Amino acid sequence: MAARTSVAEFRELVNSSTRILALCGAGLSAASGLPTFRGAGGLWRNHEATSLATPEAFEADPALVWLFYAWRRHMALKARPNRGHYALAELAKKKDGFLCLTQNVDGLSPRAGHPESKLRLLHGSLLDNKCFDECGYVDRNNLDDPVCPALAPAAEDYPPDKSLPLLDPNVPVPPIKVEDLPHCPNCKTGLLRPGVVWFGESLDEAMLREVDVWVTRDKIDLMLVIGTAAAVYPAAGYTRQAKKRGAIVAVVNPDPNSAGGLSSRDFFFQGDAAEILPQLFEGVIGKMDENGQIIES
């Protein structure tokens, strides 16, 4: 049997749930207008975006990788949290036993006021910088745009009918000397790098242990899978663990194929999280206006 789609039934479940685990992916930030670079064809200046997201790429050409990430930071800082981010933040404030794991690195969940104690950034943040030589230095929530003067070409704004020259593969990349890139103020020898998890790197072990402790501590009433597929890791792993703890799973995603593996006791809501989440959580958080503000609780 197919998963349930009743908003009324889901609201009852949210109201009665004590422990809720949420896992969020790129689909949560879609309404904020950020590119995802998911799947084949995610190109940036004719480079596979995924090929720039490795320690090896940074070692080979730190200036090119920094330009890519400086542009992504600029886009993230220009973007605004959407109603989906605000709805999750409000739910986190109302439910003591709530934990959100986000795969997004855009910093929009923290900016929506999501309580820090109830949010884990699985893949790091574009707004963090850390030492590439691993001396331990981390600069958190750096809002400088550009990160340094040499990266200014990645932080220019152009009219909607024109595109940033940096994005045109036919325009040469501006020459940037390594000494002009951000350097670690702690060890004085290493370059700073974006504070995200690159391909081939492990997720933060201490954070994963924290999450495991939370997951195994008690029964889980509800597992939310938002903007990512329930059957794909890491969602699949957390979904399986949550189900072992008794959780009903609810997937919110525009892609009907993301409902794979759901049972008749679970829920599937097809569509944009920015539109759907405020409706689903209304019984707990109150009515939300178009700007993400609660107008009636």
C-alpha positions in Angstrom: 0.0 0.0 0.0 1.0 3.6 -0.7 2.1 6.0 2.0 -0.5 8.3 3.6 -1.0 11.8 2.3 -3.6 13.2 4.8 -2.5 16.6 6.2 -5.0 16.2 9.1 -3.6 12.8 10.1 -0.1 14.1 9.9 -0.9 17.2 12.1 -2.3 14.9 14.7 0.9 12.9 14.6 3.1 16.0 14.9 1.0 17.3 17.8 1.4 14.0 19.7 5.1 13.4 18.9 7.7 13.9 21.6 10.9 13.0 19.8 11.2 14.1 16.2 14.3 13.6 13.9 14.5 15.6 10.7 16.9 15.1 7.9 17.1 17.9 5.3 18.7 18.1 1.8 19.0 20.5 -1.0 15.3 20.5 -1.7 14.7 22.5 1.5 16.7 25.5 0.0 15.3 25.2 -3.5 12.8 28.0 -2.9 15.7 30.3 -1.8 17.1 30.1 -5.3 20.4 28.3 -4.6 21.9 26.0 -7.3 22.3 22.4 -6.1 25.0 21.0 -8.5 23.4 17.6 -8.0 23.8 14.8 -10.5 25.4 14.8 -14.0 25.7 18.1 -15.7 26.3 20.2 -12.6 29.0 22.4 -14.3 30.8 25.5 -13.1 33.0 27.1 -15.8 32.9 23.7 -17.7 34.3 22.0 -14.5 32.2 19.3 -12.9 31.3 21.0 -9.7 32.0 17.7 -7.9 35.5 17.7 -9.2 36.2 21.0 -7.4 34.9 19.7 -4.1 38.0 17.6 -3.2 41.2 18.1 -1.2 43.1 17.1 -4.3 41.5 19.9 -6.3 42.4 22.4 -3.6 46.0 21.2 -3.5 46.3 21.5 -7.3 44.6 24.8 -7.8 43.5 26.6 -4.5 42.7 29.8 -6.3 40.2 28.1 -8.7 38.5 26.2 -5.8 38.4 29.3 -3.7 36.7 31.3 -6.5 34.1 28.5 -6.8 33.4 28.6 -3.1 33.6 32.4 -2.8 30.9 32.5 -5.5 28.8 30.0 -3.6 29.2 31.9 -0.3 28.1 35.1 -2.1 25.0 33.3 -3.4 24.2 31.9 0.0 24.7 35.3 1.7 22.4 36.9 -0.8 19.8 34.2 -0.4 17.1 34.4 2.2 15.7 31.6 4.4 12.4 30.4 3.0 9.2 29.5 4.8 10.4 25.9 5.0 13.5 26.9 7.1 11.3 29.1 9.3 8.7 26.4 9.9 11.4 23.9 11.0 13.0 26.5 13.2 9.6 27.2 14.9 8.9 23.4 15.3 12.4 23.1 16.9 11.5 25.8 19.4 8.2 24.2 20.3 9.4 20.6 20.6 12.0 19.9 23.2 12.8 16.4 21.7 13.6 17.7 18.2 16.8 17.3 16.3 17.5 18.4 12.7 20.3 17.0 10.6 21.0 19.1 7.5 23.1 18.2 4.5 23.0 21.8 3.4 26.0 24.0 3.7 24.3 27.3 2.9 23.8 28.6 6.4 20.1 29.3 5.8 18.8 27.1 8.7 20.8 29.0 11.4 19.8 32.3 9.8 16.1 31.3 10.1 16.7 31.2 13.9 16.9 27.4 14.2 18.1 26.7 17.7 21.8 25.7 17.5 21.4 22.9 20.1 18.8 21.3 17.8 20.7 21.5 14.5 23.6 19.5 13.2 25.4 20.6 10.0 26.4 17.2 8.6 28.4 18.6 5.7 29.8 21.8 7.4 29.1 25.3 6.3 30.1 27.6 3.4 30.4 30.3 6.1 33.1 28.5 8.0 36.8 28.5 7.1 39.4 26.1 8.5 43.1 25.4 8.2 44.0 23.2 5.2 47.0 22.0 7.2 44.7 20.8 9.9 46.3 22.8 12.8 42.8 22.9 14.3 41.9 26.5 13.5 38.3 27.1 12.5 36.8 30.5 11.7 33.0 30.1 12.2 30.2 32.0 10.6 32.4 34.4 8.7 30.2 36.8 6.8 32.9 38.6 4.9 32.0 38.9 1.3 34.3 38.5 -0.4 36.4 36.4 2.0 39.5 38.3 1.0 40.1 41.1 -1.6 41.6 38.7 -4.2 38.3 36.8 -4.4 36.2 39.9 -5.2 35.5 38.7 -8.8 33.3 36.0 -7.2 31.3 38.4 -5.2 30.1 40.9 -7.8 26.5 41.5 -8.5 25.3 41.9 -12.0 21.9 42.9 -13.5 19.5 40.0 -14.1 20.0 40.3 -17.9 23.8 40.0 -17.6 25.9 37.2 -16.1 28.9 37.4 -13.9 32.1 37.2 -16.1 33.5 34.6 -13.7 30.7 32.2 -14.7 31.6 32.5 -18.4 34.0 29.7 -19.3 35.2 31.8 -22.3 36.4 34.6 -20.0 39.8 33.8 -18.5 39.9 33.2 -14.7 41.4 36.2 -13.0 45.0 35.4 -12.0 45.2 35.1 -8.2 48.5 34.5 -6.3 48.4 31.9 -3.6 49.8 34.4 -1.2 46.7 36.5 -1.7 44.3 33.7 -0.7 43.1 33.4 2.9 45.8 32.1 5.2 45.5 30.5 8.7 46.2 33.1 11.4 46.9 30.4 13.9 49.7 28.3 12.4 50.7 31.1 9.9 51.7 28.4 7.3 48.6 26.8 6.0 45.9 28.2 3.7 42.4 28.5 4.9 39.9 26.3 3.1 36.1 26.3 3.0 34.7 24.6 6.1 32.6 22.0 4.2 33.0 18.2 3.9 34.6 17.4 0.5 34.3 14.2 -1.4 36.6 11.6 0.1 36.5 13.2 3.5 34.7 11.8 6.6 31.9 13.5 8.4 32.8 14.9 11.9 33.2 11.9 14.2 32.3 13.7 17.4 29.1 15.0 15.8 28.1 11.6 14.5 28.6 10.1 17.9 26.4 12.8 19.4 23.7 12.0 16.8 24.0 8.3 17.5 23.5 8.9 21.2 20.4 11.0 20.5 19.0 8.4 18.1 19.5 5.4 20.4 18.5 7.2 23.6 14.7 6.5 23.4 11.8 5.9 21.1 11.5 8.2 18.1 7.9 9.1 17.2 8.5 10.8 13.8 11.3 11.0 11.2 11.0 13.8 8.7 12.9 13.5 5.4 12.8 16.9 3.6 14.2 17.7 0.2 16.2 14.5 -0.1 15.4 10.9 -0.9 14.5 8.5 2.0 16.3 5.6 0.3 19.6 7.3 -0.3 22.4 7.6 2.3 22.7 9.1 4.7 18.9 9.4 4.9 18.5 5.7 4.4 20.7 4.9 7.4 19.0 7.3 9.7 15.6 6.3 8.4 16.3 2.7 9.2 17.5 3.5 12.7 14.5 5.7 13.4 12.1 3.0 12.2 13.8 0.5 14.6 13.0 3.1 17.3 9.3 3.0 16.2 9.3 6.1 14.0 6.7 6.9 11.4 8.6 8.4 8.4 7.3 11.4 6.5 8.9 12.5 3.2 8.5 16.0 1.7 9.9 16.1 -1.8 8.7 17.2 -5.3 10.1 14.0 -6.8 7.6 11.1 -6.5 10.5 8.6 -6.7 11.8 9.8 -3.4 9.0 7.9 -1.6 10.7 4.6 -2.2 10.7 2.3 0.8 7.8 3.9 2.6 5.0 1.8 4.1 1.3 2.4 4.5 1.9 3.9 8.0 4.3 6.5 6.7 3.5 9.8 4.9 4.5 11.3 1.6 3.9 14.9 0.6 4.9 15.8 -2.9 5.9 19.4 -3.5 8.1 22.2 -2.3 9.0 22.2 1.4 8.7 26.0 1.5 5.0 25.6 0.7 4.2 22.4 2.5 6.0 22.5 5.9 4.1 25.6 7.2 0.8 23.8 6.5 2.0 20.5 8.0 3.3 22.1 11.2 0.5 24.7 11.6 -1.2 22.8 14.5 2.0 23.3 16.6 3.6 26.5 15.3 0.5 28.5 14.3 -0.3 30.2 11.0 2.7 31.5 9.0 2.6 34.5 6.6 4.4 34.7 3.3 7.6 36.1 4.9 7.9 33.2 7.4 6.5 35.1 10.4 4.0 33.5 12.7 0.8 35.6 12.6 -1.5 33.4 14.7 -0.5 30.9 17.3 
